């Protein structure tokens, strides 16, 4: 697994395009598309995201990266961070060294910041659509995590084992495809909350 789709070369530097990176990009556009679609369908203003796109990107990046560095402090191979070159290693990584929990915390923290002056009822409606869109995008993101070996389970020699043969960290033995479980769970959750919202469009 861990497929590299293409690699751009700039002099002696190669920039790989991986399946996980592509899936995260697709997930972002799916989130944005679903949020706008639901906003138009239920006549709810969701422009808060597009109007503050840069701030959402920067805050989510910094917090998710910072939390990952803190969680794996003292393990340079896990955090990809060096005190000797703090700025360089914080921003430039050879892999996706970010905390998913940090990304969620940053996004919804900034969401609250932008919504703090709006009426509670309006804020709850926007939050409702935002959560649905997040879960929808997570389906694709977790599938990309499965391909990239970003979410994996314990050692497993059974029929559901996956060999990450192209990932030097995970290639030691087969593992349970935990990310596929996440895909199925998020798909079920999205289907449920989307149906509930459709059947009960009122708050």
URSULKA-V96763 format. One record per residue. N is the residue number from 0. RES is the residue in one small letter. NEAR is the number of other C-alpha atoms within 12 Angstrom. Layout:
BEGIN
N|RES|NEAR  N|RES|NEAR
END
This chain:
BEGIN
0|x|29  1|x|31  2|x|24  3|x|21  4|x|18  5|x|14  6|x|14  7|x|14  8|x|11  9|x|9  10|x|7  11|x|7  12|x|10  13|x|13  14|x|19  15|x|21  16|x|22  17|x|27  18|x|29  19|x|30  20|x|32  21|x|25  22|x|27  23|x|29  24|x|20  25|x|23  26|x|27  27|x|27  28|x|23  29|x|26  30|x|30  31|x|29  32|x|25  33|x|26  34|x|35  35|x|26  36|x|22  37|x|31  38|x|27  39|x|16  40|x|16  41|x|22  42|x|18  43|x|26  44|x|26  45|x|35  46|x|23  47|x|28  48|x|32  49|x|19  50|x|13  51|x|19  52|x|20  53|x|15  54|x|22  55|x|29  56|x|22  57|x|19  58|x|26  59|x|28  60|x|28  61|x|25  62|x|31  63|x|30  64|x|35  65|x|32  66|x|27  67|x|29  68|x|31  69|x|23  70|x|23  71|x|20  72|x|17  73|x|15  74|x|15  75|x|22  76|x|18  77|x|22  78|x|31  79|x|32  80|x|32  81|x|23  82|x|16  83|x|11  84|x|13  85|x|17  86|x|15  87|x|14  88|x|22  89|x|30  90|x|24  91|x|19  92|x|23  93|x|22  94|x|27  95|x|29  96|x|32  97|x|32  98|x|27  99|x|27  100|x|20  101|x|25  102|x|27  103|x|27  104|x|23  105|x|27  106|x|32  107|x|25  108|x|21  109|x|25  110|x|30  111|x|23  112|x|19  113|x|25  114|x|25  115|x|17  116|x|12  117|x|18  118|x|13  119|x|14  120|x|16  121|x|22  122|x|24  123|x|22  124|x|27  125|x|34  126|x|31  127|x|27  128|x|39  129|x|38  130|x|29  131|x|37  132|x|36  133|x|34  134|x|35  135|x|37  136|x|32  137|x|36  138|x|34  139|x|34  140|x|37  141|x|38  142|x|37  143|x|35  144|x|36  145|x|34  146|x|35  147|x|37  148|x|38  149|x|33  150|x|30  151|x|34  152|x|26  153|x|20  154|x|20  155|x|18  156|x|15  157|x|14  158|x|11  159|x|17  160|x|19  161|x|33  162|x|31  163|x|29  164|x|19  165|x|17  166|x|22  167|x|14  168|x|21  169|x|25  170|x|18  171|x|16  172|x|21  173|x|25  174|x|29  175|x|25  176|x|35  177|x|26  178|x|29  179|x|30  180|x|21  181|x|26  182|x|27  183|x|21  184|x|20  185|x|28  186|x|26  187|x|19  188|x|23  189|x|28  190|x|19  191|x|18  192|x|24  193|x|26  194|x|14  195|x|17  196|x|21  197|x|18  198|x|11  199|x|12  200|x|19  201|x|15  202|x|19
END
